Amino acid sequence: MDVLGLEIKLPAWLNFAAHPLGMFLVNLFGWVIIALLVYYLTYLLIKYATRHTRTSIDDLIIGLIRKPLLTLLVAYGILRSWELAWGESKFSLALHRIYNGLLIISGAYVAWRILFEIIVAYLKPKVQESDSQADDIIIPILSRIGPVIIVIAAANAVVAALGGNLGTLLAGLGLLGLVLGYLFQEPLQGLFSGTYMALDNPFRQDDLLILEDGTTCQVRSIGVRVTQLYDVKRHILLFMPNARLAASRIVNLTKPSVELRVVLNVSISKPCDLKTATALLTEACNSHENVLGEWPKKQAAMRRRLEFYRGEYQRLLSLGTLSFAEEVQKAWLEEHLTRLEGELVRLEVEHDLRARSEEFSKELIALIKYCSYAEDSGFSANERQEIKRRILEAMDHFDDLIERITVWLYLVKIIECELIDTDYSVSIASFIQRDLLRDGKLTLQELAQCNAPGAPTEPMVKRSDLNKILSSDIEADKAVDRAQFRDRAHYVDYKRLYSIWHRNITHVYRGLEKAYHVERLRGEQEQRLDERIHAIERHFSDTFLLRVSYWQLPSANLVDANDGALTFQLAFFIDDVVREQFQRAERVTTEVLAEVDRLRSLFYASRSVVNPN
């Protein structure tokens, strides 16, 4: 009897198996055993070969191919067993065609699962870390168009394998494509517009936009055909076709940075002179914690504002019985005294952070110049070693910078967010009483010494954990505890801030890590190392806190003067337009104007005391 192509002599009691049916069953049984052995041996071999890999892609691939491989081996066993039992015939030819069709369908099944379980599911968190919007929208496009391509390609191949008329099928599909293209003209236009926007990268998720009609919106999600926008003023969702967005003028408030310049017209009545009015307006801006300014002047202005609040608070306490308006004023002062004391601590740490970030930016620029000079004639071994030394030194400095950012983010949380734990205000007082800010910085170790509740014990991003990070949004979910916040709004606001900083830090880390392996660069890549580092420095300067520049300082320019008043154009920068559910700009503007009114009233009161008549 022929078993798997081998002639085997059977004993007398197995002569029944020599018949075609018996031969078919015996051969089929042998192929099933072979298929099961291959099924398990493939798993063991691939696991052994990929035991040192750091990703789970190999495990996904094993899971994808094992079952289709088992199915194809069993199907091939049926085909070969039939041919060994009954020989070649029209039926065996039909089995050949069915097997070829099954082979094509299995390939399409594997391609389908690779698309959704590897390309889409596994790589989607990774592409969120990049600056480009292209990969964020190309993956949704692949998830929609990919299945269509797989099905059409598999259908064509199956028809050809089964002996069908492929030309007729292609002609029919072409006619169907023309009809569908006409019927879905607008959706396809939106699809291509979305792709063009992704390549141009005008905005990304969570950016704040001003549309042509003046509506201020947050980008919630960017789809293939429609972008979902949140109207921050009216608290509604807008579903804007990508074709319309691509053809309209859009202002992105979060680019190049989240700092927003505000310009107001303010009038100061006479007898206030020009010099005094300018000083009054500048003082109002510098005294606000969320307005950018030169730190020594800002610190002095905030302390003067704090002392005024303390004096008013003590005056109300001395009155005994208070009216309703005085009770409201007393509660307002209590809240703002605590807040302002905390903001002085945060801004002291932020001032040191900005100075350190400025030094790191200079270090990157010096590295760019060295690479640009050295790459003209190709890097020598000594130059490569020097570049590696400088990058490693920069990464060590960046480690220290990340610790400072971690402390600063913690201060933002305990000062600006409404938290359930009331011990946070005690922590701020502890920082001040212990004089921990005498050197202008606050370390993680000093936070631990103060027993600050919920204080971080290690930097938010560690160099050794870069390969483990899939998505900054996932890391933010792990690090930010919803139970600490009184309401969801503060939780979402802080988690967004944490995720943005985590993403920017990871981007710089990974860029420096790639540049460090300069020995892997060849030819044109080596010649463009300075461009790589320049891109890192540009991203750093756009997204990290640098020293406040002269053009970001508050300014008051006289635009009109008449007998009754002086009119100024008051300009200042708000530190972060995205914070507070995108409402910070309105709050800060109102409070600056209120401070202008307070200082103006104090000036007029002092004038009336000096000149009672």
C-alpha positions in Angstrom: 0.0 0.0 0.0 1.2 3.5 -0.8 1.4 5.6 2.4 2.7 9.2 2.0 4.5 8.1 -1.2 6.1 5.0 0.4 5.2 1.5 -0.5 4.4 -0.5 2.7 3.5 -4.1 2.8 0.5 -4.7 5.1 -0.2 -7.8 7.3 -3.1 -10.0 6.3 -5.4 -8.6 9.0 -5.0 -5.1 7.5 -5.8 -6.1 3.9 -9.0 -4.1 4.1 -6.9 -0.9 4.2 -5.5 -1.7 0.8 -8.7 -0.7 -0.8 -8.9 3.0 -2.0 -11.1 4.1 0.9 -8.8 2.5 3.5 -5.7 4.0 1.7 -7.4 7.4 1.7 -8.1 7.3 5.5 -4.6 6.0 6.4 -2.9 8.7 4.4 -5.2 11.4 5.7 -4.5 10.2 9.3 -0.7 10.5 8.5 -1.1 14.0 7.2 -3.1 15.1 10.3 -0.3 13.8 12.5 2.2 15.7 10.4 0.1 18.9 10.6 -0.2 18.7 14.4 3.6 18.1 14.7 4.3 21.1 12.5 1.7 23.1 14.5 3.5 22.6 17.8 7.1 22.5 16.5 6.6 25.8 14.7 5.5 27.4 18.0 8.5 26.0 19.9 11.1 27.0 17.2 9.8 30.5 16.8 9.6 31.1 20.5 13.2 29.9 20.9 14.4 32.1 18.0 12.7 35.2 19.4 13.2 34.7 23.1 15.5 37.7 23.4 13.2 40.2 21.5 11.7 43.0 23.5 8.4 43.3 21.6 5.4 41.1 21.4 5.1 41.3 17.6 6.7 37.8 17.3 4.0 36.4 19.6 1.3 38.0 17.5 2.7 36.6 14.3 2.9 33.1 15.8 -0.7 33.3 16.8 -1.6 34.6 13.3 0.0 31.9 11.2 -0.4 28.7 13.3 -4.0 28.0 12.6 -4.0 28.9 8.9 -0.8 26.7 8.5 -2.6 23.8 10.2 -5.6 24.2 8.0 -3.5 24.3 4.8 -1.6 21.2 5.8 -4.8 19.2 6.5 -6.3 20.5 3.2 -3.1 19.4 1.3 -3.3 16.1 3.1 -6.8 15.5 1.8 -5.7 16.4 -1.7 -2.7 14.1 -1.7 -4.6 11.2 0.0 -7.3 11.4 -2.6 -4.7 11.3 -5.4 -2.9 8.3 -3.8 -6.2 6.4 -3.4 -8.0 7.1 -6.7 -5.4 8.7 -8.9 -5.7 11.8 -10.9 -9.2 12.6 -12.3 -11.5 15.5 -12.9 -12.5 15.4 -9.3 -8.8 15.7 -8.1 -8.4 18.6 -10.5 -11.4 20.3 -8.8 -9.7 19.6 -5.5 -6.6 21.3 -6.7 -8.6 24.4 -7.6 -10.3 24.3 -4.2 -7.0 24.0 -2.5 -5.6 26.9 -4.4 -8.6 29.0 -3.5 -8.2 28.0 0.2 -4.5 29.0 0.0 -5.6 32.4 -1.2 -8.3 32.8 1.4 -5.8 31.8 4.1 -3.4 34.4 2.9 -6.1 37.0 2.9 -7.1 36.0 6.4 -3.5 36.4 7.7 -3.2 39.8 5.9 -6.5 40.9 7.5 -5.3 40.0 11.0 -1.9 41.5 10.5 -3.6 44.8 9.4 -5.8 45.0 12.4 -3.8 43.3 15.2 -0.3 44.5 14.3 -0.4 47.6 12.1 -3.5 49.2 13.6 -3.7 47.9 17.2 0.0 47.6 18.0 1.4 50.6 16.1 -1.4 53.0 16.8 0.0 54.0 20.3 3.5 54.4 18.9 2.5 56.9 16.2 0.8 59.1 18.8 4.3 59.9 20.0 5.4 61.5 16.7 4.9 65.2 15.8 3.5 64.4 12.4 -0.2 64.2 12.0 0.2 62.0 8.8 0.7 58.7 10.7 -2.3 59.6 13.0 -4.7 59.7 10.0 -3.0 57.2 7.7 -3.7 54.4 10.1 -7.5 55.1 10.1 -7.3 55.2 6.3 -5.6 51.8 6.3 -8.1 50.4 8.6 -10.9 51.4 6.2 -9.3 50.9 2.8 -7.1 48.0 3.7 -10.0 45.5 4.1 -11.5 46.6 0.8 -8.1 46.0 -1.0 -7.7 42.6 0.7 -11.2 41.5 -0.2 -11.0 42.6 -3.9 -7.5 41.1 -4.4 -8.5 37.8 -2.7 -11.7 37.7 -4.8 -9.8 38.2 -8.1 -7.3 35.6 -7.1 -9.9 33.0 -6.1 -11.9 33.5 -9.3 -8.7 33.0 -11.3 -7.8 29.9 -9.3 -11.3 28.4 -9.8 -11.0 28.9 -13.5 -13.4 31.8 -13.8 -13.3 34.7 -16.4 -11.1 37.3 -14.7 -11.5 39.8 -17.5 -15.3 39.9 -17.0 -14.9 40.3 -13.2 -12.4 43.2 -13.6 -14.6 44.9 -16.1 -17.5 44.7 -13.7 -15.5 46.0 -10.8 -14.3 48.9 -13.0 -17.8 49.8 -13.9 -18.9 49.5 -10.2 -15.9 51.7 -9.2 -17.0 54.4 -11.6 -20.6 54.3 -10.3 -19.5 54.4 -6.6 -17.0 57.2 -7.3 -19.8 59.3 -8.7 -22.2 58.5 -5.9 -19.6 59.0 -3.2 -17.9 62.1 -4.7 -18.2 64.2 -1.5 -17.0 61.6 1.0 -14.0 60.8 -1.3 -13.2 64.5 -1.5 -13.2 64.6 2.3 -11.0 61.6 2.4 -8.4 63.1 0.2 -8.6 66.5 2.0 -8.0 64.7 5.3 -5.0 63.0 3.8 -3.6 66.3 2.5 -4.1 67.9 5.9 -2.3 65.0 7.6 0.7 65.6 5.3 0.7 69.4 5.8 0.2 68.9 9.6 -1.7 72.2 10.4 -3.0 70.8 13.7 -3.2 67.7 15.8 -5.5 66.4 18.6 -6.1 68.7 21.5 -4.9 71.8 19.6 -6.9 75.0 20.0 -8.1 76.5 16.8 -9.9 79.7 15.7 -12.1 79.0 12.6 -13.0 81.6 9.9 -16.2 82.6 11.7 -14.3 83.3 14.9 -15.3 80.1 16.7 -12.7 78.9 19.2 -12.6 75.1 19.1 -10.5 72.2 20.6 -9.6 69.4 18.2 -11.2 66.3 19.7 -10.4 63.8 17.0 -9.3 63.8 13.3 -11.2 61.3 11.2 -10.7 60.2 7.6 -13.5 62.4 6.3 -14.7 64.5 9.3 -12.8 66.3 12.1 -14.6 66.5 15.5 -14.3 70.0 17.1 -15.3 71.1 20.6 -16.7 74.7 20.8 -15.2 75.9 24.1 -17.5 78.8 24.3 -20.9 77.1 23.7 -20.0 73.6 25.0 -21.1 71.9 21.8 -19.5 69.4 19.3 -18.9 70.4 15.7 -18.4 67.8 13.0 -16.5 69.7 10.3 -15.9 68.0 6.9 -12.2 67.8 6.1 -12.8 69.3 2.7 -14.2 72.4 4.2 -11.4 72.7 6.8 -8.7 72.3 4.1 -10.2 75.1 2.1 -10.6 77.6 5.0 -8.3 79.8 7.0 -7.5 78.4 10.4 -5.6 80.0 13.3 -3.8 77.5 15.6 -3.5 79.1 19.0 -1.2 76.3 20.3 1.5 76.7 17.7 4.3 77.5 17.9 3.7 77.3 21.7 0.8 77.4 24.1 1.7 80.9 25.2 -0.9 83.5 24.0 -0.4 87.2 23.4 -3.3 89.4 24.5 -3.8 93.0 23.5 -6.2 95.3 25.3 -7.1 99.0 25.1 -7.1 100.6 28.6 -7.8 104.2 29.5 -6.3 106.0 32.5 -8.0 109.2 33.5 -6.0 112.3 34.3 -4.3 113.7 36.4 -2.3 110.5 36.1 0.8 111.3 34.0 2.3 109.1 31.3 5.1 107.6 33.4 2.9 106.7 36.3 0.2 105.2 34.1 2.7 103.0 32.3 4.2 101.8 35.6 0.6 101.1 36.9 -0.3 99.0 33.9 3.0 97.1 34.0 2.6 96.4 37.7 -0.9 95.0 37.1 0.5 92.5 34.6 3.6 91.5 36.6 1.5 90.9 39.7 -0.5 88.2 38.0 0.8 84.6 38.4 -0.2 83.5 34.8 1.3 86.4 32.9 4.8 86.1 31.7 7.4 88.6 33.0 10.9 89.2 34.2 11.1 87.2 37.4 12.7 89.7 39.9 10.2 92.4 38.9 7.3 89.9 38.8 8.2 88.4 42.2 8.3 91.9 43.7 4.9 92.9 42.2 3.3 89.6 43.4 4.6 90.2 46.9 3.2 93.7 46.9 -0.2 92.3 45.8 0.0 89.6 48.4 0.8 92.1 51.2 -2.2 94.2 50.1 -4.5 91.1 50.3 -3.1 90.3 53.8 -3.8 93.8 55.0 -7.4 93.7 53.6 -7.9 90.3 55.3 -6.7 91.5 58.6 -8.9 94.6 58.4 -11.9 92.5 57.8 -11.0 90.2 60.7 -10.8 93.3 63.0 -14.3 94.4 62.1 -16.0 91.6 64.0 -19.5 91.6 62.5 -19.4 91.6 58.7 -21.9 92.5 56.1 -22.8 90.0 53.3 -20.5 91.8 50.9 -17.6 91.8 53.4 -18.2 88.0 54.1 -17.9 87.4 50.4 -14.7 89.5 50.2 -13.2 87.7 53.2 -13.8 84.2 51.6 -12.3 85.5 48.3 -9.2 86.8 50.1 -8.7 83.5 52.0 -8.8 81.5 48.8 -6.5 83.9 46.9 -4.0 84.3 49.7 -3.4 80.6 49.8 -3.3 80.4 46.0 -0.9 83.3 45.6 1.6 82.0 48.2 1.6 78.7 46.4 2.1 80.4 43.0 5.1 82.2 44.3 6.7 78.8 45.1 5.7 77.4 41.7 7.1 80.4 39.9 10.4 80.3 41.8 10.8 76.7 40.7 9.7 77.6 37.2 12.2 80.4 37.0 15.0 77.9 37.8 13.5 75.4 35.3 13.5 78.1 32.5 17.1 78.9 33.2 18.2 75.3 33.0 16.2 74.7 29.8 17.9 77.7 28.3 21.3 76.2 29.1 20.3 72.9 27.6 19.1 74.6 24.4 22.6 76.3 24.1 24.2 72.9 24.6 22.3 71.5 21.7 23.1 74.5 19.5 26.8 74.0 20.3 26.5 70.3 19.3 24.8 71.3 16.0 27.7 73.6 15.2 30.3 70.9 16.0 28.5 68.3 13.8 28.1 70.8 11.0 31.8 71.6 11.0 33.0 68.0 11.4 30.7 66.4 8.7 32.1 68.4 5.8 34.8 65.7 5.2 33.0 62.9 7.0 33.4 62.0 10.6 36.7 60.6 11.8 36.8 58.0 14.6 37.8 60.8 17.1 35.0 63.0 15.9 32.5 60.2 16.3 33.8 59.6 19.8 33.5 63.3 20.7 29.9 63.5 19.3 29.0 60.5 21.5 30.6 62.1 24.5 28.7 65.4 24.0 25.4 63.7 23.4 25.8 61.5 26.5 26.6 64.6 28.5 23.6 66.4 27.1 21.4 63.4 28.1 22.8 63.5 31.6 21.8 67.2 31.8 18.4 66.3 30.4 17.9 63.8 33.2 18.4 66.6 35.7 16.0 68.8 33.7 13.3 66.1 33.8 13.5 65.8 37.6 12.9 69.6 37.8 9.9 69.3 35.4 8.5 66.5 37.5 8.6 68.7 40.6 7.1 71.6 38.7 4.2 69.5 37.5 3.6 68.3 41.1 3.4 72.0 42.2 1.0 72.8 39.4 -1.2 70.0 40.6 -1.3 70.9 44.3 -1.6 74.7 43.6 -3.9 75.0 40.6 -6.2 72.0 40.9 -8.9 71.3 43.4 -7.8 68.2 45.3 -9.6 66.1 47.9 -6.6 66.0 50.2 -6.4 69.3 52.2 -2.8 68.6 53.4 -1.5 70.0 50.2 -1.7 73.6 51.5 0.4 72.5 54.5 3.0 71.2 52.1 3.3 74.7 50.5 3.7 76.2 53.9 6.4 73.6 54.7 8.4 74.5 51.5 8.4 78.2 52.6 9.1 77.6 56.3 12.0 75.3 55.6 13.5 77.8 53.2 13.9 75.0 50.6 13.8 77.5 47.8 16.8 79.5 48.8 18.7 78.1 45.9 15.8 78.5 43.5 15.1 74.8 43.1 13.1 72.0 44.7 14.2 68.4 44.3 12.4 65.1 44.6 14.4 64.3 47.7 13.3 67.6 49.3 9.7 66.8 48.5 10.1 63.5 50.3 11.7 65.2 53.3 8.6 67.4 53.6 6.3 64.4 53.5 4.4 66.0 50.7 1.2 63.9 50.0 1.2 62.1 46.7 4.7 63.5 45.8 6.6 61.7 43.0 9.6 59.7 44.0 11.3 59.4 40.6 11.4 61.4 37.4 8.3 61.1 35.2 10.4 59.6 32.3 13.5 57.6 32.8 16.0 56.9 30.1 16.1 53.2 30.9 12.3 52.9 30.3 12.2 54.4 26.8 11.7 51.0 25.1 8.8 50.2 27.4 6.8 53.3 26.6 4.0 52.7 24.0 2.0 55.9 24.5 2.2 59.0 26.6 -1.5 58.9 27.1 -1.2 55.4 28.6 1.6 56.6 30.9 -0.6 59.6 32.0 -3.4 57.2 32.8 -1.0 55.3 35.1 0.5 58.3 36.7 -2.5 60.6 37.3 -4.9 59.3 40.0 -8.5 60.3 39.4 -9.3 59.8 43.1 -7.0 62.8 44.1 -9.2 65.3 42.2 -12.5 66.8 43.4 -14.0 66.9 39.9 -13.4 65.4 36.5 -12.6 68.8 34.8 -9.4 69.3 36.9 -8.4 65.6 36.4 -8.8 65.8 32.6 -7.0 69.2 32.5 -4.0 67.9 34.5 -3.8 64.6 32.8 -3.7 66.4 29.4 -0.8 68.6 30.7 1.0 65.6 32.0 0.6 63.7 28.8 1.8 66.6 26.7 5.0 67.0 28.8 5.6 63.2 28.8 5.3 63.2 25.0 7.7 66.1 24.5 10.3 64.6 26.9 10.1 61.2 25.2 10.5 62.8 21.8 13.7 64.6 22.8 15.0 61.5 24.6 14.5 59.3 21.6 16.0 61.8 19.2 19.1 62.1 21.3 19.3 58.3 21.7 19.2 57.9 17.9 21.8 60.6 17.4 24.1 58.9 20.0 24.5 55.9 17.7 26.5 57.9 15.2 28.5 54.8 14.2 25.4 53.4 12.5 25.1 56.4 10.2 26.5 56.1 6.7 26.7 58.4 3.7 23.9 60.9 3.5 22.6 60.1 6.9 26.0 61.0 8.4 26.0 64.3 6.5 22.6 65.2 7.9 23.3 64.6 11.6 23.3 68.3 12.3 19.8 68.6 10.8 18.6 65.8 13.1 19.9 67.6 16.2 18.6 70.9 14.9 15.1 69.3 14.6 15.4 68.1 18.3 16.5 71.6 19.4 13.6 73.3 17.5 11.1 70.9 19.1 12.7 71.6 22.5 12.6 75.3 22.2 8.9 75.3 21.0 7.6 73.0 23.6 9.7 73.4 26.8 9.8 76.4 29.2 12.7 78.7 28.2 13.7 82.0 29.7 11.1 84.7 29.1 12.4 86.9 26.2 12.2 90.7 26.0 9.4 90.6 23.4 7.3 88.5 25.8 7.4 91.1 28.6 4.3 93.2 29.3 4.2 96.5 27.4 1.9 99.6 27.6 2.1 101.8 24.5 0.3 105.1 24.3 -2.2 105.2 21.4 -4.3 108.3 22.3 -4.2 111.3 24.6 -6.8 113.9 25.2 -7.8 116.3 27.9 -9.6 113.7 30.0 -7.6 110.4 29.7 -4.6 108.5 28.3 -5.4 105.4 26.2 -2.9 102.6 26.1 -2.5 99.4 24.2 -1.7 96.9 26.9 0.0 93.7 25.6 1.0 90.7 27.7 1.5 86.9 27.3 -0.6 84.3 29.1 1.5 81.3 30.1 -0.8 78.5 28.8 -3.9 79.0 26.7 -4.9 75.3 26.8 -5.2 75.0 30.6 -8.4 75.3 32.6 -10.5 73.7 29.9 -9.3 76.4 27.5 -10.8 79.2 29.7 -7.6 80.5 31.2 -7.3 83.4 28.8 -10.6 84.9 29.7 -10.0 84.5 33.5 -6.5 86.0 33.3 -7.7 88.9 31.1 -10.5 89.7 33.6 -8.2 89.5 36.6 -5.6 91.8 35.0 -8.2 94.4 34.3 -9.5 94.1 37.9 -5.9 94.6 39.1 -5.6 97.7 36.9 -8.8 99.1 38.4 -7.5 98.4 42.0 -4.2 100.1 41.3 -5.9 103.0 39.6 -8.2 103.4 42.6 -5.3 103.3 45.0 -3.5 106.0 42.9 -6.6 108.3 42.9 -7.1 107.7 46.6 -3.5 108.7 47.3 -3.9 111.8 45.2 -7.0 112.8 47.2 -5.2 112.4 50.5 -2.2 114.5 49.3 -4.5 117.2 47.7 -7.8 117.1 49.7 -9.1 120.2 47.9 
